[in-house]
Amino acid sequence: SQAALSQINAYEVWKEKVNGQGGIFVEDLGKKLPVEFVYYDDKSSPETAVKVYEKLITQDKVDLVLTPWGTTIHFAVAPLAEKYQIPMVGTTAASVKLRDIKSKYFWFITSAIPDKQMQALVGLLKSLDIGSVAIIYVQDLFPRENLQFLKPALDQAKIKTVLVKDYPIGVKDLTTLLSEVKSKKPQALIALSYPADSFLITGQIQGVLFNPELFFQLVGPSIAAFGKAFGPSTDGIATMGHWSPKGPWPGAKEFEESYVKKYNIRPDYLDSVLAYMGCEIVEEAIAKAGTLDRQKIRDTIAGSEFTTINGPVRFTGTENSVTPSMILQYQKGDLEIIWPSDLATAKPMFPKPNWPKGK
């Protein structure tokens, strides 16, 4: 599906890089082994995903597995890591509930976890001296989790919430809701949205002639198609994410260049990066362990720090305890890190520029 392309494309970029170097050196075999992928369509179905991973492990007898796309599917396959004692480094998954997974064989990389992420967003709002916000959110797990931590953080920061309103998955028209937001005159609009909603909101908010000083959308703006669709209208739009090719991390710029060269489009600054990081960790764990023995690789992942295109990663329990939550913002067509300030690749564009004329 469209959502999975940014992930599997990153897997392919990694595979091409590794095999271009002759493969991964496995010390106890005394040679480099090329990477070969075996994969199936999980049809975005948790039940199908479980069957797929069972087949990969028991019938195809793969050495190791990379993880699927999306939080829900991660939840479905995570128990298989423990069942078959096969390490899985979770990539495109973010939920506070992932911490409840009691597994010695499963970890997740992202720092875009709702409690940490909303603290970072409110930190940005405070730094900009924003006094009022409106919140709209789609009725689904991840947006609701973010709302759960956003509202108390706003209250603690003494930032007034003038509206909190939900909308259903698959909604086709949000002009009435956006007009209501406009009538409340908030300085900031926080849309806890998914990709389809982010496209819809960005188009329709211009139609109701509302231009908040800060405009944050949760999931969607980081994908390349969003920037291509809205062009100059993206200026000032903020979103979740914790990577930029301009960041101070080895290989970051080279990853984007390789991705663009192969696919003629920039990577998703969230999902593509997480997918590639997962591959880097697996590659480095094999090299450090010197073997394809799953137990030794598991021990290496659990007890080591890894160098990735998003900086160092180390796991405490199932969670990446090193990478901080960050906020991205479109500025002249590029996504820049604007928070936290010590990792920022650019200062916040604030207040958000007016929408381009005729848009």
Number of C-alpha atoms within 10 A of each C-alpha: 10 6 14 15 15 24 25 19 18 26 22 15 20 23 19 17 14 18 15 10 12 14 18 18 20 17 15 11 11 10 12 15 14 15 14 10 10 8 13 11 11 18 10 15 12 16 13 17 20 20 12 16 23 16 14 18 16 10 9 11 10 14 11 15 19 18 21 25 22 18 18 18 21 24 18 16 23 23 17 20 19 16 10 13 16 20 27 25 24 28 28 25 24 21 22 15 11 20 14 10 14 13 18 17 26 27 26 24 26 29 22 24 21 22 19 17 22 26 19 22 24 20 17 19 20 15 12 14 11 18 16 19 24 22 21 21 24 20 15 15 12 24 21 16 18 23 21 14 16 22 18 13 19 22 12 9 14 13 18 16 17 14 16 15 14 17 16 11 14 10 11 11 13 16 17 11 16 20 16 15 23 19 10 14 17 23 21 22 23 23 24 25 28 21 17 15 26 20 18 17 21 18 17 18 20 19 13 14 14 17 20 24 19 23 21 24 25 23 21 22 31 24 20 15 16 18 20 12 12 16 14 16 21 25 22 27 22 28 26 25 27 27 28 23 22 14 19 16 16 15 16 19 15 12 22 22 16 18 21 14 12 14 11 10 15 20 25 25 22 24 26 26 30 27 26 24 27 26 22 19 22 22 18 22 23 23 17 17 20 18 18 17 14 18 15 17 25 22 15 20 27 20 13 14 16 18 16 21 23 22 17 15 21 20 18 11 19 22 20 17 15 16 17 17 23 26 27 29 28 24 20 13 16 13 28 26 30 22 24 18 15 8 15 19 20 16 13 24 18 11 15 19 16 15 17 12 7 5 11
